[in-house]
Amino acid sequence: MLPELDPLLHSQLRLAVISILIGSDEADFVFLRKATGATAGNLSVQIEKLREAGYISVEKSFRGKMPRTTCQITPEGVTAFENYVEALQNYLPK
């Protein structure tokens, strides 16, 4: 029987955000929007879902007068990503 895939990470945009964050200390909203090609509104919603799940932390600050949102993956997010990748490997032919 194939393992269940984490439905939160099975979304293409949320998986893209986690994949970017797993390889970096942090990423700001503008970088994530450009890297994923997502609209600002959709990205905001997906970031909030990841934050609510405890997979990422979100810090809002200002750079001069410009607002800045920075995301970091949490230890729970790392574990969820690793489990997702491990489960996904079971779907691949051996």
N, CA, C and O atoms as a CHARMM CRD file, in Angstrom:
* protein
*
  376
    1    1 MET  N      0.83800  -1.17900   0.00000 PROA 1      0.00000
    2    1 MET  CA     0.00000   0.00000   0.00000 PROA 1      0.00000
    3    1 MET  C      0.88600   1.24500   0.00000 PROA 1      0.00000
    4    1 MET  O      1.87400   1.31400   0.73100 PROA 1      0.00000
    5    2 LEU  N      0.53200   2.20600  -0.80700 PROA 2      0.00000
    6    2 LEU  CA     1.30800   3.43500  -0.90900 PROA 2      0.00000
    7    2 LEU  C      0.99100   4.38000   0.25200 PROA 2      0.00000
    8    2 LEU  O     -0.16300   4.49700   0.66500 PROA 2      0.00000
    9    3 PRO  N      2.01600   5.05000   0.77400 PROA 3      0.00000
   10    3 PRO  CA     1.78000   5.96900   1.88700 PROA 3      0.00000
   11    3 PRO  C      1.03300   7.21600   1.41200 PROA 3      0.00000
   12    3 PRO  O      1.13700   7.62500   0.25500 PROA 3      0.00000
   13    4 GLU  N      0.28400   7.79800   2.33200 PROA 4      0.00000
   14    4 GLU  CA    -0.44600   9.02200   2.01800 PROA 4      0.00000
   15    4 GLU  C      0.54100  10.17700   1.92000 PROA 4      0.00000
   16    4 GLU  O      1.47700  10.27600   2.71400 PROA 4      0.00000
   17    5 LEU  N      0.32700  11.04600   0.94200 PROA 5      0.00000
   18    5 LEU  CA     1.15300  12.23800   0.78700 PROA 5      0.00000
   19    5 LEU  C      0.53500  13.37500   1.59200 PROA 5      0.00000
   20    5 LEU  O     -0.68500  13.53700   1.61300 PROA 5      0.00000
   21    6 ASP  N      1.36600  14.14600   2.24100 PROA 6      0.00000
   22    6 ASP  CA     0.91200  15.28600   3.03300 PROA 6      0.00000
   23    6 ASP  C      0.12000  16.23200   2.12800 PROA 6      0.00000
   24    6 ASP  O      0.70100  16.83500   1.22600 PROA 6      0.00000
   25    7 PRO  N     -1.19300  16.37800   2.34400 PROA 7      0.00000
   26    7 PRO  CA    -2.00200  17.21400   1.45400 PROA 7      0.00000
   27    7 PRO  C     -1.57800  18.68100   1.47100 PROA 7      0.00000
   28    7 PRO  O     -1.77800  19.39600   0.48900 PROA 7      0.00000
   29    8 LEU  N     -1.00000  19.12600   2.56900 PROA 8      0.00000
   30    8 LEU  CA    -0.54700  20.50900   2.62700 PROA 8      0.00000
   31    8 LEU  C      0.62300  20.74200   1.68100 PROA 8      0.00000
   32    8 LEU  O      0.71500  21.79600   1.05200 PROA 8      0.00000
   33    9 LEU  N      1.51200  19.76500   1.57800 PROA 9      0.00000
   34    9 LEU  CA     2.67000  19.91800   0.69900 PROA 9      0.00000
   35    9 LEU  C      2.38400  19.44700  -0.71700 PROA 9      0.00000
   36    9 LEU  O      3.19000  19.67700  -1.62000 PROA 9      0.00000
   37   10 HSD  N      1.26400  18.79900  -0.92200 PROA 10     0.00000
   38   10 HSD  CA     0.96000  18.28600  -2.25700 PROA 10     0.00000
   39   10 HSD  C      0.50800  19.38800  -3.21400 PROA 10     0.00000
   40   10 HSD  O      0.41400  19.16100  -4.42000 PROA 10     0.00000
   41   11 SER  N      0.23300  20.55800  -2.69500 PROA 11     0.00000
   42   11 SER  CA    -0.08000  21.72400  -3.52600 PROA 11     0.00000
   43   11 SER  C      1.21000  22.19600  -4.19500 PROA 11     0.00000
   44   11 SER  O      2.24200  22.33200  -3.53700 PROA 11     0.00000
   45   12 GLN  N      1.14900  22.44200  -5.48900 PROA 12     0.00000
   46   12 GLN  CA     2.34900  22.82000  -6.23900 PROA 12     0.00000
   47   12 GLN  C      3.01400  24.07200  -5.67100 PROA 12     0.00000
   48   12 GLN  O      4.23700  24.09900  -5.52500 PROA 12     0.00000
   49   13 LEU  N      2.25100  25.09400  -5.35200 PROA 13     0.00000
   50   13 LEU  CA     2.84100  26.33800  -4.86300 PROA 13     0.00000
   51   13 LEU  C      3.42000  26.16700  -3.46200 PROA 13     0.00000
   52   13 LEU  O      4.51900  26.64900  -3.18800 PROA 13     0.00000
   53   14 ARG  N      2.70100  25.49300  -2.57800 PROA 14     0.00000
   54   14 ARG  CA     3.24100  25.28400  -1.22600 PROA 14     0.00000
   55   14 ARG  C      4.49300  24.41700  -1.26300 PROA 14     0.00000
   56   14 ARG  O      5.44200  24.65900  -0.51700 PROA 14     0.00000
   57   15 LEU  N      4.49700  23.40800  -2.12700 PROA 15     0.00000
   58   15 LEU  CA     5.68600  22.57100  -2.27000 PROA 15     0.00000
   59   15 LEU  C      6.85600  23.39300  -2.81100 PROA 15     0.00000
   60   15 LEU  O      7.99500  23.20700  -2.38300 PROA 15     0.00000
   61   16 ALA  N      6.58200  24.29700  -3.74600 PROA 16     0.00000
   62   16 ALA  CA     7.63800  25.16000  -4.28300 PROA 16     0.00000
   63   16 ALA  C      8.22200  26.05200  -3.19800 PROA 16     0.00000
   64   16 ALA  O      9.43900  26.21400  -3.11700 PROA 16     0.00000
   65   17 VAL  N      7.36800  26.62900  -2.36800 PROA 17     0.00000
   66   17 VAL  CA     7.84600  27.50600  -1.28500 PROA 17     0.00000
   67   17 VAL  C      8.71400  26.71400  -0.32400 PROA 17     0.00000
   68   17 VAL  O      9.80800  27.15700   0.02600 PROA 17     0.00000
   69   18 ILE  N      8.24700  25.55100   0.10900 PROA 18     0.00000
   70   18 ILE  CA     9.03000  24.72100   1.03800 PROA 18     0.00000
   71   18 ILE  C     10.34100  24.29000   0.39700 PROA 18     0.00000
   72   18 ILE  O     11.38200  24.27800   1.05500 PROA 18     0.00000
   73   19 SER  N     10.29700  23.93800  -0.87900 PROA 19     0.00000
   74   19 SER  CA    11.51500  23.50400  -1.58500 PROA 19     0.00000
   75   19 SER  C     12.54600  24.62100  -1.64200 PROA 19     0.00000
   76   19 SER  O     13.74300  24.37100  -1.50000 PROA 19     0.00000
   77   20 ILE  N     12.09500  25.83600  -1.84800 PROA 20     0.00000
   78   20 ILE  CA    13.01300  26.98300  -1.85900 PROA 20     0.00000
   79   20 ILE  C     13.58900  27.20700  -0.47200 PROA 20     0.00000
   80   20 ILE  O     14.79100  27.42400  -0.31800 PROA 20     0.00000
   81   21 LEU  N     12.73000  27.15500   0.53600 PROA 21     0.00000
   82   21 LEU  CA    13.18200  27.44000   1.90400 PROA 21     0.00000
   83   21 LEU  C     14.07100  26.34900   2.47500 PROA 21     0.00000
   84   21 LEU  O     14.91200  26.63200   3.32900 PROA 21     0.00000
   85   22 ILE  N     13.90800  25.10600   2.02600 PROA 22     0.00000
   86   22 ILE  CA    14.72600  24.01000   2.56000 PROA 22     0.00000
   87   22 ILE  C     16.19900  24.22200   2.20600 PROA 22     0.00000
   88   22 ILE  O     17.09100  23.73900   2.90400 PROA 22     0.00000
   89   23 GLY  N     16.44300  24.94600   1.11800 PROA 23     0.00000
   90   23 GLY  CA    17.81400  25.16400   0.67500 PROA 23     0.00000
   91   23 GLY  C     18.39200  26.51600   1.03300 PROA 23     0.00000
   92   23 GLY  O     19.47300  26.86600   0.55900 PROA 23     0.00000
   93   24 SER  N     17.68900  27.29600   1.86900 PROA 24     0.00000
   94   24 SER  CA    18.19200  28.62000   2.22300 PROA 24     0.00000
   95   24 SER  C     17.82900  28.94700   3.66600 PROA 24     0.00000
   96   24 SER  O     16.93800  28.33600   4.25600 PROA 24     0.00000
   97   25 ASP  N     18.52900  29.91000   4.21200 PROA 25     0.00000
   98   25 ASP  CA    18.22800  30.33800   5.57900 PROA 25     0.00000
   99   25 ASP  C     16.87300  31.02200   5.65500 PROA 25     0.00000
  100   25 ASP  O     16.10500  30.81300   6.59400 PROA 25     0.00000
  101   26 GLU  N     16.59300  31.84400   4.64900 PROA 26     0.00000
  102   26 GLU  CA    15.33900  32.57500   4.59700 PROA 26     0.00000
  103   26 GLU  C     15.12300  33.10300   3.18500 PROA 26     0.00000
  104   26 GLU  O     16.04900  33.14800   2.37500 PROA 26     0.00000
  105   27 ALA  N     13.90100  33.49700   2.90900 PROA 27     0.00000
  106   27 ALA  CA    13.58800  34.09900   1.61900 PROA 27     0.00000
  107   27 ALA  C     12.50000  35.13500   1.84700 PROA 27     0.00000
  108   27 ALA  O     11.57800  34.91600   2.63300 PROA 27     0.00000
  109   28 ASP  N     12.61000  36.25200   1.16400 PROA 28     0.00000
  110   28 ASP  CA    11.57300  37.25800   1.32900 PROA 28     0.00000
  111   28 ASP  C     10.46100  37.04200   0.30400 PROA 28     0.00000
  112   28 ASP  O     10.61400  36.30700  -0.67200 PROA 28     0.00000
  113   29 PHE  N      9.35200  37.70300   0.55900 PROA 29     0.00000
  114   29 PHE  CA     8.14800  37.52700  -0.23500 PROA 29     0.00000
  115   29 PHE  C      8.39700  37.82500  -1.71000 PROA 29     0.00000
  116   29 PHE  O      7.92900  37.09000  -2.58000 PROA 29     0.00000
  117   30 VAL  N      9.12200  38.88400  -1.99100 PROA 30     0.00000
  118   30 VAL  CA     9.37600  39.27000  -3.38300 PROA 30     0.00000
  119   30 VAL  C     10.15700  38.17400  -4.09900 PROA 30     0.00000
  120   30 VAL  O      9.83700  37.83200  -5.23700 PROA 30     0.00000
  121   31 PHE  N     11.17000  37.62500  -3.45100 PROA 31     0.00000
  122   31 PHE  CA    11.94600  36.54400  -4.05000 PROA 31     0.00000
  123   31 PHE  C     11.05900  35.32900  -4.30800 PROA 31     0.00000
  124   31 PHE  O     11.10700  34.74400  -5.39100 PROA 31     0.00000
  125   32 LEU  N     10.25000  34.94600  -3.31800 PROA 32     0.00000
  126   32 LEU  CA     9.37200  33.79000  -3.47000 PROA 32     0.00000
  127   32 LEU  C      8.36700  34.00400  -4.60300 PROA 32     0.00000
  128   32 LEU  O      8.08200  33.07600  -5.36100 PROA 32     0.00000
  129   33 ARG  N      7.83400  35.21100  -4.72100 PROA 33     0.00000
  130   33 ARG  CA     6.86900  35.50900  -5.78100 PROA 33     0.00000
  131   33 ARG  C      7.51700  35.37700  -7.14700 PROA 33     0.00000
  132   33 ARG  O      6.94000  34.78800  -8.06100 PROA 33     0.00000
  133   34 LYS  N      8.71100  35.92200  -7.28500 PROA 34     0.00000
  134   34 LYS  CA     9.41600  35.83300  -8.57000 PROA 34     0.00000
  135   34 LYS  C      9.83100  34.39000  -8.88100 PROA 34     0.00000
  136   34 LYS  O      9.70900  33.93600 -10.01900 PROA 34     0.00000
  137   35 ALA  N     10.31700  33.67900  -7.87400 PROA 35     0.00000
  138   35 ALA  CA    10.80300  32.31400  -8.08600 PROA 35     0.00000
  139   35 ALA  C      9.67900  31.34900  -8.43900 PROA 35     0.00000
  140   35 ALA  O      9.88800  30.39900  -9.19400 PROA 35     0.00000
  141   36 THR  N      8.48900  31.58800  -7.89600 PROA 36     0.00000
  142   36 THR  CA     7.37800  30.67700  -8.13800 PROA 36     0.00000
  143   36 THR  C      6.46800  31.13200  -9.27500 PROA 36     0.00000
  144   36 THR  O      5.72000  30.33100  -9.83400 PROA 36     0.00000
  145   37 GLY  N      6.53300  32.41700  -9.61500 PROA 37     0.00000
  146   37 GLY  CA     5.64800  32.95400 -10.64400 PROA 37     0.00000
  147   37 GLY  C      4.22100  33.12700 -10.15700 PROA 37     0.00000
  148   37 GLY  O      3.30800  33.32500 -10.95900 PROA 37     0.00000
  149   38 ALA  N      4.02500  33.05400  -8.85900 PROA 38     0.00000
  150   38 ALA  CA     2.68400  33.17300  -8.27400 PROA 38     0.00000
  151   38 ALA  C      2.26100  34.62900  -8.17800 PROA 38     0.00000
  152   38 ALA  O      3.09100  35.53800  -8.16000 PROA 38     0.00000
  153   39 THR  N      0.95600  34.82700  -8.11600 PROA 39     0.00000
  154   39 THR  CA     0.45700  36.17300  -7.85000 PROA 39     0.00000
  155   39 THR  C      0.68700  36.47400  -6.37200 PROA 39     0.00000
  156   39 THR  O      0.80500  35.56000  -5.55500 PROA 39     0.00000
  157   40 ALA  N      0.74900  37.74500  -6.04100 PROA 40     0.00000
  158   40 ALA  CA     0.97200  38.13600  -4.65400 PROA 40     0.00000
  159   40 ALA  C     -0.14200  37.61300  -3.74800 PROA 40     0.00000
  160   40 ALA  O      0.12500  37.13800  -2.64400 PROA 40     0.00000
  161   41 GLY  N     -1.38400  37.69900  -4.20900 PROA 41     0.00000
  162   41 GLY  CA    -2.50500  37.24800  -3.40000 PROA 41     0.00000
  163   41 GLY  C     -2.47300  35.75600  -3.13800 PROA 41     0.00000
  164   41 GLY  O     -2.66500  35.31800  -2.00400 PROA 41     0.00000
  165   42 ASN  N     -2.23100  34.97400  -4.17600 PROA 42     0.00000
  166   42 ASN  CA    -2.18500  33.52000  -4.01300 PROA 42     0.00000
  167   42 ASN  C     -1.01300  33.11800  -3.12300 PROA 42     0.00000
  168   42 ASN  O     -1.15800  32.25700  -2.25600 PROA 42     0.00000
  169   43 LEU  N      0.13600  33.73300  -3.33200 PROA 43     0.00000
  170   43 LEU  CA     1.30500  33.41100  -2.51700 PROA 43     0.00000
  171   43 LEU  C      1.03800  33.73700  -1.04700 PROA 43     0.00000
  172   43 LEU  O      1.40300  32.96100  -0.16400 PROA 43     0.00000
  173   44 SER  N      0.40900  34.86900  -0.78600 PROA 44     0.00000
  174   44 SER  CA     0.08300  35.24700   0.59800 PROA 44     0.00000
  175   44 SER  C     -0.77300  34.19100   1.27200 PROA 44     0.00000
  176   44 SER  O     -0.52100  33.81900   2.41800 PROA 44     0.00000
  177   45 VAL  N     -1.78400  33.70800   0.56300 PROA 45     0.00000
  178   45 VAL  CA    -2.67700  32.69100   1.11500 PROA 45     0.00000
  179   45 VAL  C     -1.91100  31.40700   1.40900 PROA 45     0.00000
  180   45 VAL  O     -2.10000  30.80400   2.46600 PROA 45     0.00000
  181   46 GLN  N     -1.05900  30.98500   0.49700 PROA 46     0.00000
  182   46 GLN  CA    -0.32600  29.73000   0.67000 PROA 46     0.00000
  183   46 GLN  C      0.71900  29.84100   1.77300 PROA 46     0.00000
  184   46 GLN  O      0.93300  28.88800   2.52300 PROA 46     0.00000
  185   47 ILE  N      1.36700  30.99100   1.87700 PROA 47     0.00000
  186   47 ILE  CA     2.32100  31.21300   2.97400 PROA 47     0.00000
  187   47 ILE  C      1.60400  31.13400   4.31300 PROA 47     0.00000
  188   47 ILE  O      2.12500  30.55200   5.26500 PROA 47     0.00000
  189   48 GLU  N      0.42900  31.70800   4.39000 PROA 48     0.00000
  190   48 GLU  CA    -0.33700  31.67300   5.64000 PROA 48     0.00000
  191   48 GLU  C     -0.72100  30.24000   6.01200 PROA 48     0.00000
  192   48 GLU  O     -0.68200  29.88100   7.18900 PROA 48     0.00000
  193   49 LYS  N     -1.08700  29.43100   5.04000 PROA 49     0.00000
  194   49 LYS  CA    -1.41600  28.02100   5.31600 PROA 49     0.00000
  195   49 LYS  C     -0.19500  27.28000   5.85800 PROA 49     0.00000
  196   49 LYS  O     -0.31200  26.49200   6.79700 PROA 49     0.00000
  197   50 LEU  N      0.96900  27.53000   5.27100 PROA 50     0.00000
  198   50 LEU  CA     2.20000  26.89200   5.75800 PROA 50     0.00000
  199   50 LEU  C      2.55200  27.38500   7.15600 PROA 50     0.00000
  200   50 LEU  O      3.01500  26.61000   7.99300 PROA 50     0.00000
  201   51 ARG  N      2.33600  28.66000   7.40700 PROA 51     0.00000
  202   51 ARG  CA     2.60600  29.22700   8.73700 PROA 51     0.00000
  203   51 ARG  C      1.67200  28.61900   9.77600 PROA 51     0.00000
  204   51 ARG  O      2.11000  28.23200  10.85900 PROA 51     0.00000
  205   52 GLU  N      0.39100  28.53500   9.44700 PROA 52     0.00000
  206   52 GLU  CA    -0.58900  27.96900  10.38000 PROA 52     0.00000
  207   52 GLU  C     -0.26200  26.51400  10.71500 PROA 52     0.00000
  208   52 GLU  O     -0.51100  26.06200  11.83300 PROA 52     0.00000
  209   53 ALA  N      0.29000  25.79000   9.76300 PROA 53     0.00000
  210   53 ALA  CA     0.66100  24.39400   9.98900 PROA 53     0.00000
  211   53 ALA  C      1.95300  24.26700  10.79100 PROA 53     0.00000
  212   53 ALA  O      2.30300  23.17300  11.23300 PROA 53     0.00000
  213   54 GLY  N      2.65800  25.37300  10.97900 PROA 54     0.00000
  214   54 GLY  CA     3.92400  25.34200  11.70800 PROA 54     0.00000
  215   54 GLY  C      5.10300  24.95400  10.84700 PROA 54     0.00000
  216   54 GLY  O      6.18600  24.68800  11.37000 PROA 54     0.00000
  217   55 TYR  N      4.91800  24.91400   9.52000 PROA 55     0.00000
  218   55 TYR  CA     5.98900  24.51300   8.60900 PROA 55     0.00000
  219   55 TYR  C      6.96400  25.64300   8.32200 PROA 55     0.00000
  220   55 TYR  O      8.12900  25.39800   8.00800 PROA 55     0.00000
  221   56 ILE  N      6.49100  26.87900   8.42800 PROA 56     0.00000
  222   56 ILE  CA     7.37000  28.02800   8.22700 PROA 56     0.00000
  223   56 ILE  C      7.07200  29.08100   9.29200 PROA 56     0.00000
  224   56 ILE  O      5.99800  29.09300   9.89400 PROA 56     0.00000
  225   57 SER  N      8.03200  29.95200   9.50600 PROA 57     0.00000
  226   57 SER  CA     7.80700  31.13400  10.33700 PROA 57     0.00000
  227   57 SER  C      7.84000  32.33900   9.40000 PROA 57     0.00000
  228   57 SER  O      8.54000  32.34700   8.38800 PROA 57     0.00000
  229   58 VAL  N      7.07300  33.34100   9.76400 PROA 58     0.00000
  230   58 VAL  CA     6.95600  34.53500   8.93600 PROA 58     0.00000
  231   58 VAL  C      7.24300  35.74800   9.80800 PROA 58     0.00000
  232   58 VAL  O      6.66900  35.90600  10.88500 PROA 58     0.00000
  233   59 GLU  N      8.13800  36.59800   9.32800 PROA 59     0.00000
  234   59 GLU  CA     8.48500  37.82000  10.05200 PROA 59     0.00000
  235   59 GLU  C      8.18200  39.00900   9.15400 PROA 59     0.00000
  236   59 GLU  O      8.61400  39.06300   8.00200 PROA 59     0.00000
  237   60 LYS  N      7.43700  39.95500   9.69500 PROA 60     0.00000
  238   60 LYS  CA     7.11500  41.16800   8.94800 PROA 60     0.00000
  239   60 LYS  C      7.90100  42.31900   9.55200 PROA 60     0.00000
  240   60 LYS  O      7.91800  42.51100  10.76700 PROA 60     0.00000
  241   61 SER  N      8.55100  43.07900   8.67900 PROA 61     0.00000
  242   61 SER  CA     9.35700  44.20900   9.12300 PROA 61     0.00000
  243   61 SER  C      9.32200  45.28500   8.04200 PROA 61     0.00000
  244   61 SER  O      8.56600  45.18700   7.07500 PROA 61     0.00000
  245   62 PHE  N     10.12700  46.28300   8.21700 PROA 62     0.00000
  246   62 PHE  CA    10.24200  47.33900   7.21600 PROA 62     0.00000
  247   62 PHE  C     11.70000  47.50300   6.82000 PROA 62     0.00000
  248   62 PHE  O     12.59700  47.41500   7.65900 PROA 62     0.00000
  249   63 ARG  N     11.92400  47.73800   5.55300 PROA 63     0.00000
  250   63 ARG  CA    13.23400  48.11700   5.03800 PROA 63     0.00000
  251   63 ARG  C     13.03900  49.55200   4.56000 PROA 63     0.00000
  252   63 ARG  O     12.50700  49.80400   3.47900 PROA 63     0.00000
  253   64 GLY  N     13.48400  50.47800   5.39700 PROA 64     0.00000
  254   64 GLY  CA    13.15000  51.87300   5.13600 PROA 64     0.00000
  255   64 GLY  C     11.65200  52.03000   5.34100 PROA 64     0.00000
  256   64 GLY  O     11.12900  51.71800   6.41100 PROA 64     0.00000
  257   65 LYS  N     10.96700  52.51000   4.31900 PROA 65     0.00000
  258   65 LYS  CA     9.51100  52.66100   4.40400 PROA 65     0.00000
  259   65 LYS  C      8.77400  51.51700   3.72300 PROA 65     0.00000
  260   65 LYS  O      7.54400  51.49300   3.70600 PROA 65     0.00000
  261   66 MET  N      9.52000  50.56900   3.16200 PROA 66     0.00000
  262   66 MET  CA     8.91700  49.46100   2.43100 PROA 66     0.00000
  263   66 MET  C      8.69500  48.26100   3.36300 PROA 66     0.00000
  264   66 MET  O      9.61300  47.84800   4.07200 PROA 66     0.00000
  265   67 PRO  N      7.48200  47.70500   3.36100 PROA 67     0.00000
  266   67 PRO  CA     7.25100  46.50800   4.16700 PROA 67     0.00000
  267   67 PRO  C      8.02300  45.31700   3.58900 PROA 67     0.00000
  268   67 PRO  O      8.20700  45.21000   2.37700 PROA 67     0.00000
  269   68 ARG  N      8.46000  44.44200   4.46600 PROA 68     0.00000
  270   68 ARG  CA     9.21500  43.25800   4.04500 PROA 68     0.00000
  271   68 ARG  C      8.71300  42.05800   4.82900 PROA 68     0.00000
  272   68 ARG  O      8.63300  42.09700   6.05600 PROA 68     0.00000
  273   69 THR  N      8.37800  40.99900   4.12100 PROA 69     0.00000
  274   69 THR  CA     7.94400  39.74800   4.73500 PROA 69     0.00000
  275   69 THR  C      9.01000  38.70100   4.44400 PROA 69     0.00000
  276   69 THR  O      9.34600  38.44800   3.28700 PROA 69     0.00000
  277   70 THR  N      9.53200  38.10100   5.49500 PROA 70     0.00000
  278   70 THR  CA    10.58500  37.10200   5.37100 PROA 70     0.00000
  279   70 THR  C     10.08800  35.77400   5.92800 PROA 70     0.00000
  280   70 THR  O      9.47500  35.72200   6.99400 PROA 70     0.00000
  281   71 CYS  N     10.36300  34.70400   5.18800 PROA 71     0.00000
  282   71 CYS  CA     9.93000  33.36300   5.59200 PROA 71     0.00000
  283   71 CYS  C     11.13900  32.48200   5.86700 PROA 71     0.00000
  284   71 CYS  O     12.16600  32.58300   5.19600 PROA 71     0.00000
  285   72 GLN  N     10.99800  31.62200   6.86100 PROA 72     0.00000
  286   72 GLN  CA    12.01300  30.61800   7.18600 PROA 72     0.00000
  287   72 GLN  C     11.31700  29.29500   7.43600 PROA 72     0.00000
  288   72 GLN  O     10.21300  29.26100   7.98000 PROA 72     0.00000
  289   73 ILE  N     11.95500  28.21500   7.04400 PROA 73     0.00000
  290   73 ILE  CA    11.39400  26.89900   7.32700 PROA 73     0.00000
  291   73 ILE  C     11.67700  26.55100   8.78600 PROA 73     0.00000
  292   73 ILE  O     12.74400  26.87500   9.30800 PROA 73     0.00000
  293   74 THR  N     10.73800  25.90000   9.43400 PROA 74     0.00000
  294   74 THR  CA    10.88800  25.48600  10.82700 PROA 74     0.00000
  295   74 THR  C     11.37000  24.03400  10.87300 PROA 74     0.00000
  296   74 THR  O     11.34100  23.34200   9.85500 PROA 74     0.00000
  297   75 PRO  N     11.80700  23.57400  12.03000 PROA 75     0.00000
  298   75 PRO  CA    12.16500  22.15700  12.14800 PROA 75     0.00000
  299   75 PRO  C     10.99400  21.24000  11.76100 PROA 75     0.00000
  300   75 PRO  O     11.20300  20.19000  11.15300 PROA 75     0.00000
  301   76 GLU  N      9.77400  21.63300  12.10900 PROA 76     0.00000
  302   76 GLU  CA     8.58700  20.85700  11.72000 PROA 76     0.00000
  303   76 GLU  C      8.43400  20.82900  10.20300 PROA 76     0.00000
  304   76 GLU  O      8.04100  19.81300   9.62900 PROA 76     0.00000
  305   77 GLY  N      8.74800  21.95600   9.55500 PROA 77     0.00000
  306   77 GLY  CA     8.68100  22.02400   8.10200 PROA 77     0.00000
  307   77 GLY  C      9.71800  21.13700   7.44000 PROA 77     0.00000
  308   77 GLY  O      9.44000  20.49500   6.42700 PROA 77     0.00000
  309   78 VAL  N     10.91100  21.10200   8.01100 PROA 78     0.00000
  310   78 VAL  CA    11.96900  20.23200   7.47700 PROA 78     0.00000
  311   78 VAL  C     11.52300  18.77600   7.57200 PROA 78     0.00000
  312   78 VAL  O     11.65300  18.01700   6.61200 PROA 78     0.00000
  313   79 THR  N     10.99700  18.39000   8.73600 PROA 79     0.00000
  314   79 THR  CA    10.53100  17.01400   8.92800 PROA 79     0.00000
  315   79 THR  C      9.40000  16.68400   7.95800 PROA 79     0.00000
  316   79 THR  O      9.38600  15.60800   7.36100 PROA 79     0.00000
  317   80 ALA  N      8.45700  17.60600   7.80100 PROA 80     0.00000
  318   80 ALA  CA     7.32800  17.37500   6.88800 PROA 80     0.00000
  319   80 ALA  C      7.82300  17.20700   5.45300 PROA 80     0.00000
  320   80 ALA  O      7.33500  16.34400   4.72200 PROA 80     0.00000
  321   81 PHE  N      8.78400  18.02400   5.05200 PROA 81     0.00000
  322   81 PHE  CA     9.33200  17.93800   3.69300 PROA 81     0.00000
  323   81 PHE  C     10.05500  16.60500   3.49800 PROA 81     0.00000
  324   81 PHE  O      9.86100  15.93100   2.48600 PROA 81     0.00000
  325   82 GLU  N     10.88300  16.23100   4.46700 PROA 82     0.00000
  326   82 GLU  CA    11.61100  14.96000   4.36500 PROA 82     0.00000
  327   82 GLU  C     10.64400  13.78400   4.29900 PROA 82     0.00000
  328   82 GLU  O     10.85200  12.85600   3.51800 PROA 82     0.00000
  329   83 ASN  N      9.58900  13.81300   5.11200 PROA 83     0.00000
  330   83 ASN  CA     8.59100  12.74200   5.09000 PROA 83     0.00000
  331   83 ASN  C      7.84600  12.71300   3.76000 PROA 83     0.00000
  332   83 ASN  O      7.53200  11.63900   3.24700 PROA 83     0.00000
  333   84 TYR  N      7.56500  13.87500   3.20700 PROA 84     0.00000
  334   84 TYR  CA     6.86600  13.96200   1.92500 PROA 84     0.00000
  335   84 TYR  C      7.72400  13.34600   0.81800 PROA 84     0.00000
  336   84 TYR  O      7.23600  12.55600   0.01000 PROA 84     0.00000
  337   85 VAL  N      8.99900  13.71600   0.79000 PROA 85     0.00000
  338   85 VAL  CA     9.90900  13.19000  -0.23000 PROA 85     0.00000
  339   85 VAL  C     10.04200  11.67900  -0.08200 PROA 85     0.00000
  340   85 VAL  O     10.02900  10.95500  -1.07800 PROA 85     0.00000
  341   86 GLU  N     10.17000  11.19800   1.15200 PROA 86     0.00000
  342   86 GLU  CA    10.29100   9.76000   1.39300 PROA 86     0.00000
  343   86 GLU  C      9.02500   9.02500   0.92900 PROA 86     0.00000
  344   86 GLU  O      9.11500   7.97300   0.29800 PROA 86     0.00000
  345   87 ALA  N      7.86400   9.57400   1.23900 PROA 87     0.00000
  346   87 ALA  CA     6.60500   8.95500   0.80700 PROA 87     0.00000
  347   87 ALA  C      6.48600   8.97400  -0.71000 PROA 87     0.00000
  348   87 ALA  O      6.03400   8.00200  -1.31600 PROA 87     0.00000
  349   88 LEU  N      6.89000  10.07000  -1.31500 PROA 88     0.00000
  350   88 LEU  CA     6.80600  10.20600  -2.76900 PROA 88     0.00000
  351   88 LEU  C      7.70000   9.18300  -3.47200 PROA 88     0.00000
  352   88 LEU  O      7.35300   8.68800  -4.54400 PROA 88     0.00000
  353   89 GLN  N      8.83000   8.87100  -2.88100 PROA 89     0.00000
  354   89 GLN  CA     9.74300   7.89900  -3.47600 PROA 89     0.00000
  355   89 GLN  C      9.09700   6.51600  -3.59700 PROA 89     0.00000
  356   89 GLN  O      9.47600   5.72100  -4.45700 PROA 89     0.00000
  357   90 ASN  N      8.12900   6.23800  -2.73800 PROA 90     0.00000
  358   90 ASN  CA     7.41900   4.96400  -2.81800 PROA 90     0.00000
  359   90 ASN  C      6.52300   4.86100  -4.04300 PROA 90     0.00000
  360   90 ASN  O      6.10100   3.76600  -4.41500 PROA 90     0.00000
  361   91 TYR  N      6.23600   5.97700  -4.66200 PROA 91     0.00000
  362   91 TYR  CA     5.39700   6.01400  -5.86900 PROA 91     0.00000
  363   91 TYR  C      6.22000   5.78800  -7.13800 PROA 91     0.00000
  364   91 TYR  O      5.66500   5.53000  -8.20500 PROA 91     0.00000
  365   92 LEU  N      7.53100   5.88700  -7.01700 PROA 92     0.00000
  366   92 LEU  CA     8.40300   5.73700  -8.17400 PROA 92     0.00000
  367   92 LEU  C      8.76100   4.27100  -8.38200 PROA 92     0.00000
  368   92 LEU  O      8.90600   3.52000  -7.41800 PROA 92     0.00000
  369   93 PRO  N      8.90300   3.86600  -9.64200 PROA 93     0.00000
  370   93 PRO  CA     9.30500   2.47300  -9.89800 PROA 93     0.00000
  371   93 PRO  C     10.72500   2.21900  -9.38300 PROA 93     0.00000
  372   93 PRO  O     11.58100   3.10400  -9.38800 PROA 93     0.00000
  373   94 LYS  N     10.93500   1.00400  -8.94900 PROA 94     0.00000
  374   94 LYS  CA    12.25800   0.67100  -8.39100 PROA 94     0.00000
  375   94 LYS  C     13.02900  -0.20600  -9.34000 PROA 94     0.00000
  376   94 LYS  O     14.16100  -0.58800  -9.04400 PROA 94     0.00000
